[in-house]
Amino acid sequence: MMRSDSANFSIPGGTFPQHWTNATPESAPEIAPATRSSDEEFARSNQGNPMGLVDDREVTSDADPEVWIPGADYTQARSGRGRRGPSGRELSPLQEIQLMLYSSAHRTLRELDLKNPQLSSLSTSSWVPTSRDINRLNEEIARVKREQSLSDLEPHHTLPRQFFDKLVPHGIDPEDFVMFMPVASHRLLPDGLHTGPNHWNGQWARFYAKHKTPTREQIYEQLNGMLKQLSR
């Protein structure tokens, strides 16, 4: 089982420290322009809901909507077949992934810059974030990180670039599946995602060893499950 110190999905490893270090920031991969995948079949025309969440009229929940985790066992948040999202509709694994990544990016940016204008936007009740919405927040996080010389925050590619050749046939861009997290939670001992026998890339290596030519759906289902484990 994956290790995580986080109670919420937002940032594995816990809440941000009160004061970020001012050491020289480590060079981190830039967030590249998004490549649209052909199977993103959900709404693109609406502006982003700050949290990509279901409003109270759609899903009854005792959870604070600002920390709602897609897939969690909240009241009426799931159906007999699959997860329920905006307007009570069933979500695909890709849609669940993008809700989780958007929520994480939004919370990260809010921790860094509470008054950032990118935190405010409009949406309809059926809105689900796209890769463009996620990248917009990640680009803003990267900008704030550079301006504030934050060395304790870096991007984590949830779809490792190590296996880029497995993604290309499906038109999947790993830069569309990035989340920012503290360095220690990302790659330092004892609990970093890239440490230990069950490290992040190792899990993907085992997945690809089992599925030599996985389908797009199998890749999304694997990532969806890993992200949900990360949130626990």
PyRosetta script that sets phi, psi and omega in degrees:
from pyrosetta import init, pose_from_sequence

init()
pose = pose_from_sequence("MMRSDSANFSIPGGTFPQHWTNATPESAPEIAPATRSSDEEFARSNQGNPMGLVDDREVTSDADPEVWIPGADYTQARSGRGRRGPSGRELSPLQEIQLMLYSSAHRTLRELDLKNPQLSSLSTSSWVPTSRDINRLNEEIARVKREQSLSDLEPHHTLPRQFFDKLVPHGIDPEDFVMFMPVASHRLLPDGLHTGPNHWNGQWARFYAKHKTPTREQIYEQLNGMLKQLSR")
pose.set_psi(1, 141.7)
pose.set_omega(1, 179.5)
pose.set_phi(2, -68.0)
pose.set_psi(2, 148.0)
pose.set_omega(2, 179.9)
pose.set_phi(3, -94.6)
pose.set_psi(3, 143.0)
pose.set_omega(3, 176.4)
pose.set_phi(4, -156.4)
pose.set_psi(4, 140.7)
pose.set_omega(4, 177.0)
pose.set_phi(5, -98.9)
pose.set_psi(5, 5.6)
pose.set_omega(5, -171.4)
pose.set_phi(6, -99.8)
pose.set_psi(6, 138.2)
pose.set_omega(6, 175.1)
pose.set_phi(7, -86.2)
pose.set_psi(7, -24.4)
pose.set_omega(7, 179.5)
pose.set_phi(8, -117.1)
pose.set_psi(8, 162.3)
pose.set_omega(8, -178.7)
pose.set_phi(9, -72.0)
pose.set_psi(9, -26.2)
pose.set_omega(9, -166.2)
pose.set_phi(10, -44.1)
pose.set_psi(10, -58.8)
pose.set_omega(10, 179.9)
pose.set_phi(11, -140.0)
pose.set_psi(11, 104.4)
pose.set_omega(11, 177.6)
pose.set_phi(12, -56.0)
pose.set_psi(12, 137.3)
pose.set_omega(12, -179.4)
pose.set_phi(13, 106.8)
pose.set_psi(13, -3.0)
pose.set_omega(13, 175.8)
pose.set_phi(14, 104.2)
pose.set_psi(14, -170.0)
pose.set_omega(14, -177.5)
pose.set_phi(15, -77.2)
pose.set_psi(15, 162.2)
pose.set_omega(15, 179.2)
pose.set_phi(16, -68.3)
pose.set_psi(16, 148.5)
pose.set_omega(16, 174.5)
pose.set_phi(17, -65.3)
pose.set_psi(17, 157.0)
pose.set_omega(17, -179.5)
pose.set_phi(18, -63.4)
pose.set_psi(18, -34.0)
pose.set_omega(18, -179.2)
pose.set_phi(19, -130.7)
pose.set_psi(19, 120.1)
pose.set_omega(19, 177.4)
pose.set_phi(20, -76.2)
pose.set_psi(20, 149.3)
pose.set_omega(20, 179.5)
pose.set_phi(21, -72.2)
pose.set_psi(21, 156.0)
pose.set_omega(21, 179.6)
pose.set_phi(22, -109.7)
pose.set_psi(22, 19.4)
pose.set_omega(22, 178.2)
pose.set_phi(23, -66.0)
pose.set_psi(23, 162.5)
pose.set_omega(23, 179.5)
pose.set_phi(24, -58.7)
pose.set_psi(24, 121.3)
pose.set_omega(24, -176.0)
pose.set_phi(25, -66.5)
pose.set_psi(25, 144.3)
pose.set_omega(25, 178.8)
pose.set_phi(26, -75.6)
pose.set_psi(26, 142.8)
pose.set_omega(26, 179.8)
pose.set_phi(27, -64.9)
pose.set_psi(27, 125.5)
pose.set_omega(27, -178.1)
pose.set_phi(28, -121.5)
pose.set_psi(28, 152.3)
pose.set_omega(28, 179.3)
pose.set_phi(29, -59.2)
pose.set_psi(29, 138.1)
pose.set_omega(29, 177.0)
pose.set_phi(30, -75.9)
pose.set_psi(30, 154.0)
pose.set_omega(30, 176.6)
pose.set_phi(31, -82.7)
pose.set_psi(31, 109.2)
pose.set_omega(31, -175.1)
pose.set_phi(32, -77.2)
pose.set_psi(32, 159.8)
pose.set_omega(32, 175.7)
pose.set_phi(33, -56.2)
pose.set_psi(33, 139.2)
pose.set_omega(33, -174.8)
pose.set_phi(34, -71.4)
pose.set_psi(34, 145.0)
pose.set_omega(34, 172.1)
pose.set_phi(35, -107.0)
pose.set_psi(35, 123.3)
pose.set_omega(35, -175.3)
pose.set_phi(36, -75.1)
pose.set_psi(36, 129.7)
pose.set_omega(36, 176.7)
pose.set_phi(37, -87.1)
pose.set_psi(37, 143.6)
pose.set_omega(37, -174.3)
pose.set_phi(38, -66.9)
pose.set_psi(38, -21.2)
pose.set_omega(38, -176.0)
pose.set_phi(39, -95.8)
pose.set_psi(39, 12.6)
pose.set_omega(39, 174.8)
pose.set_phi(40, -79.9)
pose.set_psi(40, 88.8)
pose.set_omega(40, -170.6)
pose.set_phi(41, -101.3)
pose.set_psi(41, 19.2)
pose.set_omega(41, 179.4)
pose.set_phi(42, -108.8)
pose.set_psi(42, 176.7)
pose.set_omega(42, -168.5)
pose.set_phi(43, -55.3)
pose.set_psi(43, 133.7)
pose.set_omega(43, 176.4)
pose.set_phi(44, -117.7)
pose.set_psi(44, -18.6)
pose.set_omega(44, -169.5)
pose.set_phi(45, -80.3)
pose.set_psi(45, -21.0)
pose.set_omega(45, -176.7)
pose.set_phi(46, -83.3)
pose.set_psi(46, 152.8)
pose.set_omega(46, 173.7)
pose.set_phi(47, -75.7)
pose.set_psi(47, 160.4)
pose.set_omega(47, -172.2)
pose.set_phi(48, -76.0)
pose.set_psi(48, 133.9)
pose.set_omega(48, 166.5)
pose.set_phi(49, -72.8)
pose.set_psi(49, 131.7)
pose.set_omega(49, -175.5)
pose.set_phi(50, -51.5)
pose.set_psi(50, -31.7)
pose.set_omega(50, -178.9)
pose.set_phi(51, -116.2)
pose.set_psi(51, -4.2)
pose.set_omega(51, -177.6)
pose.set_phi(52, 60.3)
pose.set_psi(52, 42.3)
pose.set_omega(52, -171.1)
pose.set_phi(53, -114.2)
pose.set_psi(53, 169.0)
pose.set_omega(53, 177.3)
pose.set_phi(54, -89.1)
pose.set_psi(54, 132.2)
pose.set_omega(54, 179.2)
pose.set_phi(55, -78.1)
pose.set_psi(55, 170.4)
pose.set_omega(55, -172.3)
pose.set_phi(56, -64.0)
pose.set_psi(56, -21.3)
pose.set_omega(56, 179.8)
pose.set_phi(57, -75.7)
pose.set_psi(57, -19.7)
pose.set_omega(57, -176.3)
pose.set_phi(58, -97.1)
pose.set_psi(58, -42.2)
pose.set_omega(58, -177.9)
pose.set_phi(59, -133.4)
pose.set_psi(59, 124.1)
pose.set_omega(59, 176.9)
pose.set_phi(60, -84.5)
pose.set_psi(60, 123.7)
pose.set_omega(60, -176.8)
pose.set_phi(61, -149.2)
pose.set_psi(61, 144.6)
pose.set_omega(61, 174.2)
pose.set_phi(62, -84.5)
pose.set_psi(62, -8.6)
pose.set_omega(62, -178.0)
pose.set_phi(63, -78.8)
pose.set_psi(63, 146.7)
pose.set_omega(63, 172.6)
pose.set_phi(64, -61.6)
pose.set_psi(64, 123.3)
pose.set_omega(64, -177.6)
pose.set_phi(65, -59.7)
pose.set_psi(65, -22.0)
pose.set_omega(65, -179.7)
pose.set_phi(66, -74.7)
pose.set_psi(66, -15.1)
pose.set_omega(66, 177.3)
pose.set_phi(67, -122.4)
pose.set_psi(67, 23.2)
pose.set_omega(67, 178.5)
pose.set_phi(68, -65.2)
pose.set_psi(68, 132.2)
pose.set_omega(68, -179.7)
pose.set_phi(69, -109.5)
pose.set_psi(69, 116.7)
pose.set_omega(69, 177.4)
pose.set_phi(70, -54.1)
pose.set_psi(70, 130.8)
pose.set_omega(70, 178.5)
pose.set_phi(71, 94.1)
pose.set_psi(71, -10.0)
pose.set_omega(71, -179.6)
pose.set_phi(72, -74.2)
pose.set_psi(72, 162.7)
pose.set_omega(72, -174.5)
pose.set_phi(73, -84.1)
pose.set_psi(73, 57.6)
pose.set_omega(73, 176.5)
pose.set_phi(74, -86.7)
pose.set_psi(74, 156.5)
pose.set_omega(74, -177.4)
pose.set_phi(75, -55.5)
pose.set_psi(75, 127.2)
pose.set_omega(75, 176.8)
pose.set_phi(76, 59.4)
pose.set_psi(76, 18.8)
pose.set_omega(76, -177.2)
pose.set_phi(77, -90.0)
pose.set_psi(77, -0.7)
pose.set_omega(77, 178.2)
pose.set_phi(78, -140.4)
pose.set_psi(78, 157.4)
pose.set_omega(78, 177.8)
pose.set_phi(79, -107.2)
pose.set_psi(79, -176.8)
pose.set_omega(79, 178.4)
pose.set_phi(80, -68.8)
pose.set_psi(80, -25.3)
pose.set_omega(80, -175.3)
pose.set_phi(81, -98.3)
pose.set_psi(81, -43.1)
pose.set_omega(81, -174.8)
pose.set_phi(82, -160.9)
pose.set_psi(82, -171.2)
pose.set_omega(82, -177.9)
pose.set_phi(83, -73.6)
pose.set_psi(83, 149.8)
pose.set_omega(83, 177.4)
pose.set_phi(84, -110.2)
pose.set_psi(84, 138.4)
pose.set_omega(84, -179.5)
pose.set_phi(85, -123.6)
pose.set_psi(85, -146.3)
pose.set_omega(85, -179.4)
pose.set_phi(86, -52.7)
pose.set_psi(86, 137.2)
pose.set_omega(86, -178.7)
pose.set_phi(87, 62.5)
pose.set_psi(87, 17.0)
pose.set_omega(87, 177.5)
pose.set_phi(88, 75.1)
pose.set_psi(88, 9.7)
pose.set_omega(88, -178.1)
pose.set_phi(89, -81.0)
pose.set_psi(89, 153.2)
pose.set_omega(89, -179.1)
pose.set_phi(90, -73.7)
pose.set_psi(90, 138.3)
pose.set_omega(90, -177.9)
pose.set_phi(91, -100.2)
pose.set_psi(91, 144.6)
pose.set_omega(91, 172.4)
pose.set_phi(92, -80.7)
pose.set_psi(92, 164.3)
pose.set_omega(92, 175.8)
pose.set_phi(93, -55.2)
pose.set_psi(93, -39.6)
pose.set_omega(93, 179.3)
pose.set_phi(94, -63.9)
pose.set_psi(94, -41.6)
pose.set_omega(94, 179.1)
pose.set_phi(95, -64.7)
pose.set_psi(95, -39.9)
pose.set_omega(95, 176.2)
pose.set_phi(96, -62.4)
pose.set_psi(96, -43.8)
pose.set_omega(96, 178.5)
pose.set_phi(97, -57.6)
pose.set_psi(97, -46.8)
pose.set_omega(97, -175.4)
pose.set_phi(98, -71.2)
pose.set_psi(98, -31.4)
pose.set_omega(98, 172.2)
pose.set_phi(99, -63.8)
pose.set_psi(99, -42.7)
pose.set_omega(99, -179.2)
pose.set_phi(100, -66.8)
pose.set_psi(100, -44.2)
pose.set_omega(100, -179.4)
pose.set_phi(101, -66.5)
pose.set_psi(101, -38.1)
pose.set_omega(101, 179.0)
pose.set_phi(102, -66.8)
pose.set_psi(102, -44.4)
pose.set_omega(102, 179.0)
pose.set_phi(103, -60.3)
pose.set_psi(103, -42.2)
pose.set_omega(103, 178.7)
pose.set_phi(104, -62.8)
pose.set_psi(104, -46.5)
pose.set_omega(104, -179.4)
pose.set_phi(105, -64.0)
pose.set_psi(105, -39.3)
pose.set_omega(105, -179.6)
pose.set_phi(106, -64.5)
pose.set_psi(106, -44.7)
pose.set_omega(106, -179.6)
pose.set_phi(107, -66.7)
pose.set_psi(107, -38.0)
pose.set_omega(107, 178.3)
pose.set_phi(108, -62.9)
pose.set_psi(108, -47.9)
pose.set_omega(108, -180.0)
pose.set_phi(109, -63.6)
pose.set_psi(109, -37.3)
pose.set_omega(109, 179.0)
pose.set_phi(110, -64.7)
pose.set_psi(110, -37.0)
pose.set_omega(110, 177.2)
pose.set_phi(111, -65.6)
pose.set_psi(111, -34.9)
pose.set_omega(111, -177.5)
pose.set_phi(112, -81.5)
pose.set_psi(112, -38.4)
pose.set_omega(112, -172.9)
pose.set_phi(113, -151.0)
pose.set_psi(113, 87.4)
pose.set_omega(113, -172.5)
pose.set_phi(114, -57.6)
pose.set_psi(114, -30.7)
pose.set_omega(114, -175.9)
pose.set_phi(115, -100.5)
pose.set_psi(115, 15.1)
pose.set_omega(115, -179.4)
pose.set_phi(116, -61.5)
pose.set_psi(116, 129.5)
pose.set_omega(116, -177.3)
pose.set_phi(117, -63.1)
pose.set_psi(117, -21.9)
pose.set_omega(117, 179.4)
pose.set_phi(118, -69.9)
pose.set_psi(118, -11.0)
pose.set_omega(118, 179.7)
pose.set_phi(119, -79.7)
pose.set_psi(119, -14.6)
pose.set_omega(119, -177.1)
pose.set_phi(120, -112.2)
pose.set_psi(120, 127.4)
pose.set_omega(120, 177.4)
pose.set_phi(121, -160.8)
pose.set_psi(121, 172.4)
pose.set_omega(121, -176.9)
pose.set_phi(122, -110.8)
pose.set_psi(122, 157.3)
pose.set_omega(122, 178.5)
pose.set_phi(123, -156.4)
pose.set_psi(123, 169.2)
pose.set_omega(123, 170.2)
pose.set_phi(124, -97.7)
pose.set_psi(124, 170.2)
pose.set_omega(124, -177.5)
pose.set_phi(125, -69.2)
pose.set_psi(125, -14.8)
pose.set_omega(125, -178.8)
pose.set_phi(126, -104.8)
pose.set_psi(126, 11.8)
pose.set_omega(126, -175.1)
pose.set_phi(127, -70.5)
pose.set_psi(127, 138.5)
pose.set_omega(127, 172.6)
pose.set_phi(128, -131.6)
pose.set_psi(128, 134.1)
pose.set_omega(128, -176.3)
pose.set_phi(129, -66.3)
pose.set_psi(129, 150.5)
pose.set_omega(129, 175.0)
pose.set_phi(130, -107.2)
pose.set_psi(130, 174.6)
pose.set_omega(130, 176.2)
pose.set_phi(131, -59.1)
pose.set_psi(131, -34.2)
pose.set_omega(131, 178.9)
pose.set_phi(132, -61.6)
pose.set_psi(132, -40.7)
pose.set_omega(132, 178.7)
pose.set_phi(133, -65.2)
pose.set_psi(133, -42.5)
pose.set_omega(133, 179.9)
pose.set_phi(134, -65.3)
pose.set_psi(134, -45.5)
pose.set_omega(134, -179.6)
pose.set_phi(135, -64.3)
pose.set_psi(135, -34.2)
pose.set_omega(135, 178.2)
pose.set_phi(136, -60.0)
pose.set_psi(136, -45.5)
pose.set_omega(136, 178.3)
pose.set_phi(137, -68.9)
pose.set_psi(137, -40.4)
pose.set_omega(137, -179.9)
pose.set_phi(138, -64.8)
pose.set_psi(138, -37.4)
pose.set_omega(138, 176.8)
pose.set_phi(139, -63.8)
pose.set_psi(139, -36.8)
pose.set_omega(139, 178.7)
pose.set_phi(140, -70.3)
pose.set_psi(140, -39.6)
pose.set_omega(140, 175.8)
pose.set_phi(141, -60.6)
pose.set_psi(141, -44.5)
pose.set_omega(141, 179.7)
pose.set_phi(142, -62.2)
pose.set_psi(142, -38.9)
pose.set_omega(142, 179.1)
pose.set_phi(143, -65.0)
pose.set_psi(143, -47.3)
pose.set_omega(143, 179.4)
pose.set_phi(144, -62.9)
pose.set_psi(144, -39.1)
pose.set_omega(144, 178.7)
pose.set_phi(145, -59.5)
pose.set_psi(145, -45.8)
pose.set_omega(145, 179.3)
pose.set_phi(146, -64.9)
pose.set_psi(146, -46.2)
pose.set_omega(146, -176.4)
pose.set_phi(147, -64.4)
pose.set_psi(147, -34.9)
pose.set_omega(147, -178.1)
pose.set_phi(148, -96.3)
pose.set_psi(148, 3.2)
pose.set_omega(148, -179.5)
pose.set_phi(149, 51.0)
pose.set_psi(149, 50.7)
pose.set_omega(149, -179.0)
pose.set_phi(150, -84.5)
pose.set_psi(150, 112.4)
pose.set_omega(150, -178.0)
pose.set_phi(151, -91.6)
pose.set_psi(151, -11.1)
pose.set_omega(151, -174.1)
pose.set_phi(152, -100.4)
pose.set_psi(152, 24.4)
pose.set_omega(152, -179.3)
pose.set_phi(153, -142.0)
pose.set_psi(153, 131.2)
pose.set_omega(153, -179.9)
pose.set_phi(154, -151.2)
pose.set_psi(154, 160.8)
pose.set_omega(154, -177.3)
pose.set_phi(155, -79.4)
pose.set_psi(155, 143.2)
pose.set_omega(155, 175.8)
pose.set_phi(156, -117.0)
pose.set_psi(156, 120.9)
pose.set_omega(156, 177.5)
pose.set_phi(157, -84.0)
pose.set_psi(157, 105.1)
pose.set_omega(157, -177.7)
pose.set_phi(158, -67.0)
pose.set_psi(158, -27.0)
pose.set_omega(158, 168.8)
pose.set_phi(159, -104.9)
pose.set_psi(159, 99.5)
pose.set_omega(159, -172.0)
pose.set_phi(160, -57.8)
pose.set_psi(160, 136.3)
pose.set_omega(160, 178.0)
pose.set_phi(161, -67.1)
pose.set_psi(161, -16.3)
pose.set_omega(161, 175.5)
pose.set_phi(162, -56.6)
pose.set_psi(162, -30.2)
pose.set_omega(162, -177.1)
pose.set_phi(163, -111.3)
pose.set_psi(163, 33.9)
pose.set_omega(163, -177.8)
pose.set_phi(164, -55.7)
pose.set_psi(164, -37.4)
pose.set_omega(164, -177.8)
pose.set_phi(165, -63.3)
pose.set_psi(165, -23.1)
pose.set_omega(165, 178.5)
pose.set_phi(166, -79.8)
pose.set_psi(166, -21.5)
pose.set_omega(166, -176.4)
pose.set_phi(167, -91.1)
pose.set_psi(167, -32.2)
pose.set_omega(167, -176.0)
pose.set_phi(168, -54.0)
pose.set_psi(168, -45.3)
pose.set_omega(168, -178.1)
pose.set_phi(169, -59.5)
pose.set_psi(169, -22.1)
pose.set_omega(169, -178.1)
pose.set_phi(170, -102.0)
pose.set_psi(170, 4.8)
pose.set_omega(170, -179.9)
pose.set_phi(171, 67.1)
pose.set_psi(171, 27.8)
pose.set_omega(171, -179.5)
pose.set_phi(172, -95.6)
pose.set_psi(172, 125.9)
pose.set_omega(172, 178.0)
pose.set_phi(173, -100.6)
pose.set_psi(173, 117.5)
pose.set_omega(173, -179.4)
pose.set_phi(174, -60.8)
pose.set_psi(174, -22.2)
pose.set_omega(174, 178.6)
pose.set_phi(175, -69.7)
pose.set_psi(175, -13.3)
pose.set_omega(175, 176.5)
pose.set_phi(176, -84.9)
pose.set_psi(176, -2.0)
pose.set_omega(176, -174.7)
pose.set_phi(177, -130.2)
pose.set_psi(177, 49.1)
pose.set_omega(177, -177.9)
pose.set_phi(178, -106.3)
pose.set_psi(178, 143.0)
pose.set_omega(178, 172.5)
pose.set_phi(179, -135.5)
pose.set_psi(179, 145.8)
pose.set_omega(179, 177.6)
pose.set_phi(180, -92.4)
pose.set_psi(180, 143.9)
pose.set_omega(180, -180.0)
pose.set_phi(181, -155.4)
pose.set_psi(181, 161.8)
pose.set_omega(181, 177.8)
pose.set_phi(182, -60.4)
pose.set_psi(182, 144.9)
pose.set_omega(182, -177.9)
pose.set_phi(183, -55.0)
pose.set_psi(183, -45.6)
pose.set_omega(183, -177.2)
pose.set_phi(184, -60.4)
pose.set_psi(184, -40.9)
pose.set_omega(184, -179.9)
pose.set_phi(185, -73.7)
pose.set_psi(185, -21.6)
pose.set_omega(185, -177.6)
pose.set_phi(186, -82.7)
pose.set_psi(186, -50.9)
pose.set_omega(186, -169.3)
pose.set_phi(187, -146.8)
pose.set_psi(187, 10.6)
pose.set_omega(187, -179.3)
pose.set_phi(188, -107.0)
pose.set_psi(188, 149.3)
pose.set_omega(188, 174.3)
pose.set_phi(189, -68.4)
pose.set_psi(189, 148.4)
pose.set_omega(189, 9.6)
pose.set_phi(190, -96.4)
pose.set_psi(190, -13.6)
pose.set_omega(190, -168.4)
pose.set_phi(191, -118.8)
pose.set_psi(191, 13.7)
pose.set_omega(191, 179.5)
pose.set_phi(192, -62.8)
pose.set_psi(192, 150.1)
pose.set_omega(192, -178.5)
pose.set_phi(193, -60.6)
pose.set_psi(193, -29.0)
pose.set_omega(193, -177.7)
pose.set_phi(194, -98.1)
pose.set_psi(194, 25.4)
pose.set_omega(194, 177.4)
pose.set_phi(195, -123.9)
pose.set_psi(195, 162.7)
pose.set_omega(195, 175.1)
pose.set_phi(196, 81.4)
pose.set_psi(196, 170.7)
pose.set_omega(196, -176.2)
pose.set_phi(197, -68.4)
pose.set_psi(197, -20.9)
pose.set_omega(197, -178.2)
pose.set_phi(198, -111.2)
pose.set_psi(198, 36.6)
pose.set_omega(198, -176.0)
pose.set_phi(199, -65.0)
pose.set_psi(199, 163.7)
pose.set_omega(199, -170.6)
pose.set_phi(200, -56.6)
pose.set_psi(200, -53.1)
pose.set_omega(200, -178.1)
pose.set_phi(201, -67.8)
pose.set_psi(201, -28.9)
pose.set_omega(201, 176.7)
pose.set_phi(202, -65.2)
pose.set_psi(202, -37.5)
pose.set_omega(202, 176.7)
pose.set_phi(203, -63.1)
pose.set_psi(203, -40.2)
pose.set_omega(203, 178.1)
pose.set_phi(204, -68.6)
pose.set_psi(204, -36.8)
pose.set_omega(204, 178.1)
pose.set_phi(205, -61.0)
pose.set_psi(205, -42.2)
pose.set_omega(205, 178.5)
pose.set_phi(206, -67.1)
pose.set_psi(206, -37.1)
pose.set_omega(206, 177.8)
pose.set_phi(207, -61.6)
pose.set_psi(207, -46.9)
pose.set_omega(207, -177.7)
pose.set_phi(208, -73.5)
pose.set_psi(208, -23.9)
pose.set_omega(208, 174.4)
pose.set_phi(209, -69.2)
pose.set_psi(209, -34.3)
pose.set_omega(209, 179.1)
pose.set_phi(210, -80.1)
pose.set_psi(210, -36.8)
pose.set_omega(210, -178.7)
pose.set_phi(211, -116.0)
pose.set_psi(211, 92.6)
pose.set_omega(211, -175.7)
pose.set_phi(212, -62.5)
pose.set_psi(212, -39.7)
pose.set_omega(212, 178.2)
pose.set_phi(213, -130.4)
pose.set_psi(213, 72.7)
pose.set_omega(213, -175.8)
pose.set_phi(214, -67.2)
pose.set_psi(214, 152.1)
pose.set_omega(214, 174.2)
pose.set_phi(215, -79.4)
pose.set_psi(215, 165.1)
pose.set_omega(215, 175.8)
pose.set_phi(216, -58.2)
pose.set_psi(216, -41.2)
pose.set_omega(216, -178.7)
pose.set_phi(217, -64.5)
pose.set_psi(217, -39.4)
pose.set_omega(217, 178.5)
pose.set_phi(218, -64.7)
pose.set_psi(218, -38.6)
pose.set_omega(218, 177.8)
pose.set_phi(219, -63.8)
pose.set_psi(219, -45.5)
pose.set_omega(219, 179.7)
pose.set_phi(220, -65.3)
pose.set_psi(220, -39.5)
pose.set_omega(220, 179.4)
pose.set_phi(221, -64.9)
pose.set_psi(221, -39.0)
pose.set_omega(221, 177.8)
pose.set_phi(222, -64.1)
pose.set_psi(222, -47.2)
pose.set_omega(222, -179.6)
pose.set_phi(223, -65.0)
pose.set_psi(223, -40.3)
pose.set_omega(223, 178.9)
pose.set_phi(224, -58.2)
pose.set_psi(224, -45.6)
pose.set_omega(224, 179.6)
pose.set_phi(225, -65.9)
pose.set_psi(225, -38.5)
pose.set_omega(225, 180.0)
pose.set_phi(226, -67.2)
pose.set_psi(226, -40.7)
pose.set_omega(226, 179.0)
pose.set_phi(227, -65.8)
pose.set_psi(227, -37.1)
pose.set_omega(227, 178.5)
pose.set_phi(228, -68.2)
pose.set_psi(228, -37.7)
pose.set_omega(228, 174.5)
pose.set_phi(229, -63.0)
pose.set_psi(229, -38.8)
pose.set_omega(229, -179.8)
pose.set_phi(230, -63.1)
pose.set_psi(230, -29.5)
pose.set_omega(230, -177.1)
pose.set_phi(231, -80.1)
pose.set_psi(231, -9.8)
pose.set_omega(231, -174.8)
pose.set_phi(232, -89.2)
pose.dump_pdb("model.pdb")
